[in-house]
Amino acid sequence: MSKSKLSIIIVNWKTPELLSQCIDSIVTDALQKEFDIYVVDNASDDNSVEIVSEYYPFVHLIINDDNVGFAKACNQVIPLTDSDYILLLNPDTIVTNNAISRLVAYLDNNPKAAAVGPKILNPDGSLQLACRRSFPDPKAAFFRLTYLSRLFPNNASLARYNLTDKDPNSELSVDALSGSCMMVRTAAIEQVGLLDEDIFMFGEDIDWCWRLKQLGWKIVYRPDAVVYHYHGAASRLRPIGATINLHKGMEVFYRKHMADKYPLSFNLLVYCAIWFRAFVFIIIAYVKQYQVQADPKNVFRVNVINYQAINDSALDEKVDDKASTLK
C-alpha cells in the first residue's frame, strides 16, 4: 500500500451527528483520496460507532472501552501512521473549500514549519480566538483573565494572548494553534514526541506547540483555509468535568514550562488563581444547569450554511440523506 499524504485523527465522544457532518465535509476535499481518516471513539455509548461503520467503511475505527481523553486517544493513532502529516480534527468541525488541501500545500512548500492551522470560525461566522495564540505567560494570562484584552483588543501588549490586534485575514507566525484543527509534520512529531497524556483535554495543543517551538520549528496560522467549529459540543455534556480538565491543563502547562522561572511564592499564587477560577466556573455551571440544546447539530449546520462556508451542494445532500437515520 502506498504511503498516504495525510492522516486525519478525529476523537469522538457522544457527538454522532456532528461527527457525520465532519466526515462528509472532509470527503469533499480535492485531495481526499490521499487522506487516511481515523476515528477514535472514547466509549460514547451511543450510535457513533454504528454510524461510522455503516456509512463510512473507509474510515479506520478504533473503539475504546473508556473515555481516555483527547491526548491519549490521538496517541493511539499517531504511531500507526506512515503519512507525511497528521491532522488533529474535532468531530464538531466542518472543513470548507479545500481547507485541508491548503494546509497540506503550505507544509509541502515550507519545510521549516512544523505545524499549520486554519482560520477557525464560530457557527455565526465570528473568529474563534484560540486558533492563533501566544503562549499564556503570567502577564498575558492576567490581561486575558481581567478582561483588559477584551476592553483594549487593538493594544498589542494587552491583547498579546489572542492576538486580536493582528489582521485575521493575514498569515501569521504564532506560538500556538487550536487542537480542534491543527496539522503537524510527522518528522517534527518524531523529534518532539507525542501529546502529553497528563493533560486529559484542553491544553495539550499549547504544550505540543511549546515543545515544537523549543526545537526551532515554526508554527503558522493560514487564513486562506477556513474551518467552522461548534466549540465544546462534547464538553457541554459534562460541564463540571470539562471545567476541571481545562484548569488541570493550565496547571500542567504552567508547571512544565513556566514555574521554574518564578519563585515558589509566585507559583503558589498562580496555582491558587487557576483553581479559584475553576471553582467559580463550576458554581456557575451548577447555577445555570448547563446542558446541550436539544439539537445542536441543526443549529450548527444552518448557521454555517448561512455564512456560505460550504458551497458544495453534494455535502448538503449527504447530510440530508442521513437525517432520518441520525435522529
C-alpha positions as CSV (number, residue, x, y, z in Angstrom):
1,M,0.0,0.0,0.0
2,S,1.4,3.4,-0.9
3,K,2.2,6.0,1.7
4,S,-0.6,8.5,2.4
5,K,0.0,12.2,2.4
6,L,-2.1,12.9,5.5
7,S,-3.6,11.0,8.4
8,I,-6.6,12.7,10.0
9,I,-7.4,11.9,13.6
10,I,-10.9,12.6,15.0
11,V,-11.5,11.8,18.6
12,N,-15.3,11.4,19.2
13,W,-17.3,11.3,22.4
14,K,-21.1,11.4,22.1
15,T,-21.4,13.6,19.0
16,P,-22.5,11.2,16.3
17,E,-24.4,13.8,14.2
18,L,-21.7,16.3,14.2
19,L,-19.1,13.6,13.5
20,S,-21.1,12.6,10.4
21,Q,-21.1,16.1,9.1
22,C,-17.4,16.5,9.8
23,I,-16.5,13.4,7.8
24,D,-18.9,14.5,5.0
25,S,-17.0,17.8,4.8
26,I,-13.6,16.0,4.6
27,V,-14.5,13.9,1.7
28,T,-15.4,16.9,-0.4
29,D,-11.7,18.0,-0.4
30,A,-10.0,17.8,-3.7
31,L,-7.2,15.6,-2.3
32,Q,-9.4,13.4,-0.1
33,K,-8.1,10.2,-1.8
34,E,-4.7,10.9,-0.3
35,F,-6.1,11.1,3.2
36,D,-6.4,8.3,5.8
37,I,-9.2,9.1,8.3
38,Y,-9.1,7.6,11.8
39,V,-12.0,7.9,14.3
40,V,-11.2,7.1,17.9
41,D,-14.4,6.6,19.8
42,N,-14.0,7.2,23.5
43,A,-16.8,4.9,24.8
44,S,-19.6,7.1,23.5
45,D,-22.3,4.6,24.4
46,D,-24.5,5.9,21.6
47,N,-24.8,5.2,17.9
48,S,-21.5,6.9,16.9
49,V,-19.7,3.6,16.2
50,E,-22.7,2.2,14.2
51,I,-22.9,5.3,12.0
52,V,-19.2,5.2,11.2
53,S,-19.3,1.5,10.5
54,E,-22.3,1.7,8.2
55,Y,-21.8,4.9,6.3
56,Y,-18.0,5.4,6.3
57,P,-16.4,1.9,5.8
58,F,-13.2,3.7,4.5
59,V,-12.6,5.2,8.0
60,H,-10.3,3.4,10.4
61,L,-12.3,3.0,13.5
62,I,-10.8,2.5,17.0
63,I,-13.2,1.8,19.8
64,N,-12.1,2.4,23.4
65,D,-13.8,0.9,26.4
66,D,-13.3,4.0,28.4
67,N,-13.1,7.7,27.8
68,V,-9.3,8.0,27.8
69,G,-9.2,11.7,26.9
70,F,-8.1,13.6,23.8
71,A,-4.3,13.3,24.0
72,K,-4.2,9.6,24.8
73,A,-6.7,8.8,22.0
74,C,-4.6,10.8,19.5
75,N,-1.5,9.0,20.7
76,Q,-3.2,5.6,19.9
77,V,-3.2,6.6,16.2
78,I,0.0,8.5,15.6
79,P,2.4,5.5,15.9
80,L,0.2,3.5,13.5
81,T,0.5,6.0,10.6
82,D,3.2,6.5,8.0
83,S,1.9,9.7,6.4
84,D,3.8,12.9,5.9
85,Y,1.4,14.9,8.1
86,I,-1.0,14.4,11.0
87,L,-4.2,16.5,11.2
88,L,-5.9,16.7,14.6
89,L,-9.6,17.5,13.9
90,N,-12.5,17.8,16.3
91,P,-15.7,16.0,15.3
92,D,-17.7,19.2,15.8
93,T,-16.0,20.9,12.8
94,I,-16.8,21.4,9.2
95,V,-13.9,22.0,6.8
96,T,-14.6,24.2,3.8
97,N,-13.4,24.9,0.3
98,N,-10.4,22.5,0.2
99,A,-9.1,23.8,3.6
100,I,-7.2,20.6,4.3
101,S,-5.5,20.7,0.9
102,R,-4.5,24.3,1.5
103,L,-2.8,23.3,4.8
104,V,-1.1,20.3,3.1
105,A,0.2,22.6,0.4
106,Y,1.6,25.0,2.9
107,L,3.6,22.3,4.7
108,D,4.8,20.9,1.4
109,N,6.2,24.3,0.4
110,N,7.5,25.4,3.8
111,P,9.8,22.8,5.3
112,K,10.7,24.9,8.4
113,A,7.1,24.8,9.5
114,A,6.2,22.1,12.0
115,A,2.5,23.0,12.2
116,V,-0.1,25.0,10.4
117,G,-3.6,25.9,11.4
118,P,-6.6,27.4,9.6
119,K,-8.9,30.3,10.3
120,I,-11.4,28.8,12.7
121,L,-14.8,30.4,12.8
122,N,-17.7,30.0,15.2
123,P,-21.1,29.0,13.7
124,D,-22.1,32.6,13.5
125,G,-19.0,33.5,11.4
126,S,-17.0,35.2,14.1
127,L,-13.3,34.3,14.6
128,Q,-12.6,31.7,17.2
129,L,-9.7,33.4,19.0
130,A,-8.0,30.2,20.1
131,C,-6.9,29.4,16.5
132,R,-3.9,31.8,16.8
133,R,-2.4,32.5,20.2
134,S,0.7,33.5,22.1
135,F,1.9,31.3,25.0
136,P,0.0,32.1,28.2
137,D,2.8,33.5,30.4
138,P,1.6,35.2,33.6
139,K,1.4,38.7,32.1
140,A,-0.6,37.6,29.0
141,A,-2.9,35.4,31.2
142,F,-3.5,38.3,33.6
143,F,-4.6,40.6,30.8
144,R,-6.9,38.0,29.5
145,L,-8.5,36.9,32.8
146,T,-9.0,40.5,33.9
147,Y,-10.7,41.2,30.5
148,L,-8.3,44.0,29.8
149,S,-7.5,42.2,26.5
150,R,-11.2,42.5,25.6
151,L,-11.5,46.1,26.6
152,F,-8.5,47.0,24.5
153,P,-8.4,44.4,21.7
154,N,-6.2,46.5,19.5
155,N,-3.5,47.1,22.1
156,A,-0.5,44.9,21.1
157,S,0.6,44.4,24.8
158,L,-2.8,43.8,26.4
159,A,-4.1,41.6,23.5
160,R,-1.0,39.6,23.2
161,Y,-2.5,36.2,24.1
162,N,-5.3,36.1,21.5
163,L,-3.5,38.5,19.1
164,T,-6.7,40.5,18.4
165,D,-4.6,43.4,17.3
166,K,-3.5,41.4,14.3
167,D,-5.4,41.1,11.0
168,P,-7.3,37.8,11.0
169,N,-7.0,37.7,7.2
170,S,-3.2,37.7,7.1
171,E,-0.8,34.8,7.5
172,L,0.9,35.0,10.9
173,S,3.7,33.2,12.7
174,V,2.3,32.3,16.1
175,D,3.2,30.5,19.3
176,A,0.2,28.1,19.4
177,L,-2.8,26.9,17.3
178,S,-6.0,25.2,18.3
179,G,-6.1,21.4,18.6
180,S,-9.6,21.5,17.1
181,C,-7.8,21.7,13.7
182,M,-4.0,21.6,13.6
183,M,-1.8,19.9,11.0
184,V,1.6,18.8,12.2
185,R,4.6,17.4,10.3
186,T,5.3,13.8,11.2
187,A,9.1,14.5,11.1
188,A,8.6,17.1,13.8
189,I,6.5,14.8,15.9
190,E,9.3,12.2,15.7
191,Q,11.6,14.9,17.3
192,V,9.3,16.3,19.9
193,G,7.3,13.2,20.9
194,L,3.6,12.5,21.3
195,L,0.9,14.6,23.1
196,D,1.2,14.8,26.8
197,E,-1.3,12.3,28.3
198,D,-1.1,14.1,31.7
199,I,-3.5,16.6,30.0
200,F,-6.9,14.8,29.6
201,M,-8.2,17.6,27.3
202,F,-7.6,21.3,26.8
203,G,-4.0,22.5,26.8
204,E,-2.3,19.6,25.0
205,D,-2.2,21.7,21.9
206,I,-0.3,24.6,23.5
207,D,2.0,22.1,25.2
208,W,2.8,20.5,21.9
209,C,3.4,23.8,20.2
210,W,5.7,24.9,23.0
211,R,7.8,21.8,22.6
212,L,7.9,22.3,18.8
213,K,9.0,26.0,19.2
214,Q,11.7,25.0,21.7
215,L,13.3,22.9,18.9
216,G,13.2,25.8,16.5
217,W,10.2,24.8,14.4
218,K,7.8,27.5,13.0
219,I,4.1,27.4,13.7
220,V,1.9,29.3,11.3
221,Y,-1.7,30.5,11.0
222,R,-3.2,30.4,7.5
223,P,-6.4,32.3,7.0
224,D,-6.9,31.0,3.4
225,A,-8.0,27.7,4.9
226,V,-11.3,28.1,6.8
227,V,-12.9,25.7,9.2
228,Y,-16.1,26.1,11.3
229,H,-16.1,24.8,14.8
230,Y,-19.1,24.2,17.1
231,H,-17.0,24.8,20.1
232,G,-17.5,22.5,23.1
233,A,-20.1,20.2,21.7
234,A,-18.9,17.3,23.8
235,S,-17.8,19.2,26.8
236,R,-21.3,20.6,27.2
237,L,-22.4,17.1,28.1
238,R,-20.1,17.2,31.1
239,P,-19.5,20.9,32.1
240,I,-18.1,20.2,35.5
241,G,-15.6,17.6,34.3
242,A,-14.7,19.8,31.3
243,T,-14.0,22.8,33.6
244,I,-11.8,20.7,35.8
245,N,-9.9,19.3,32.8
246,L,-9.4,22.8,31.4
247,H,-7.9,24.1,34.6
248,K,-5.8,21.0,35.1
249,G,-4.4,21.6,31.6
250,M,-3.5,25.1,32.7
251,E,-1.8,23.9,35.8
252,V,0.2,21.2,33.9
253,F,1.4,23.6,31.2
254,Y,2.5,26.2,33.8
255,R,4.2,23.7,36.0
256,K,6.1,22.2,33.0
257,H,7.1,25.3,31.1
258,M,6.8,28.4,33.4
259,A,7.2,27.5,37.0
260,D,11.0,27.3,37.0
261,K,11.2,31.0,36.0
262,Y,9.5,32.2,39.1
263,P,9.8,31.9,42.9
264,L,7.7,29.4,44.8
265,S,5.5,32.1,46.4
266,F,4.5,33.4,43.0
267,N,3.9,29.8,41.7
268,L,1.6,29.1,44.6
269,L,-0.3,32.3,43.8
270,V,-0.7,31.2,40.2
271,Y,-2.0,27.7,41.2
272,C,-4.4,29.3,43.6
273,A,-5.7,31.7,40.9
274,I,-6.2,28.8,38.4
275,W,-8.2,26.7,40.8
276,F,-10.2,29.6,42.2
277,R,-11.2,30.4,38.6
278,A,-12.2,26.7,38.2
279,F,-14.3,26.9,41.4
280,V,-16.1,30.0,40.1
281,F,-16.9,28.4,36.8
282,I,-18.1,25.2,38.5
283,I,-20.5,27.2,40.6
284,I,-21.7,29.0,37.5
285,A,-22.3,25.7,35.7
286,Y,-24.4,24.4,38.6
287,V,-26.5,27.5,38.8
288,K,-27.1,27.6,35.1
289,Q,-27.7,23.8,34.9
290,Y,-25.6,24.0,31.8
291,Q,-26.7,21.5,29.1
292,V,-26.7,20.9,25.4
293,Q,-29.5,22.3,23.3
294,A,-32.0,19.8,22.0
295,D,-30.5,19.6,18.6
296,P,-27.2,21.5,18.3
297,K,-26.2,19.8,15.1
298,N,-29.0,21.5,13.2
299,V,-28.1,24.9,14.7
300,F,-24.5,24.4,13.6
301,R,-25.4,23.3,10.1
302,V,-27.9,26.0,9.4
303,N,-25.6,28.8,10.7
304,V,-22.6,27.5,8.8
305,I,-24.6,27.3,5.5
306,N,-26.0,30.8,6.1
307,Y,-22.4,32.1,6.2
308,Q,-21.7,30.3,2.9
309,A,-18.9,28.3,4.3
310,I,-19.9,25.3,2.2
311,N,-20.8,25.8,-1.4
312,D,-20.7,22.1,-2.5
313,S,-24.3,21.0,-2.8
314,A,-23.2,17.4,-2.6
315,L,-22.4,17.8,1.1
316,D,-25.9,19.1,1.8
317,E,-27.4,16.2,0.0
318,K,-25.3,13.7,2.0
319,V,-26.3,15.3,5.3
320,D,-30.0,15.4,4.4
321,D,-30.0,11.8,3.2
322,K,-28.8,10.5,6.6
323,A,-31.0,12.8,8.6
324,S,-33.7,10.2,9.4
325,T,-31.0,7.6,10.4
326,L,-29.2,10.0,12.7
327,K,-32.3,11.2,14.6
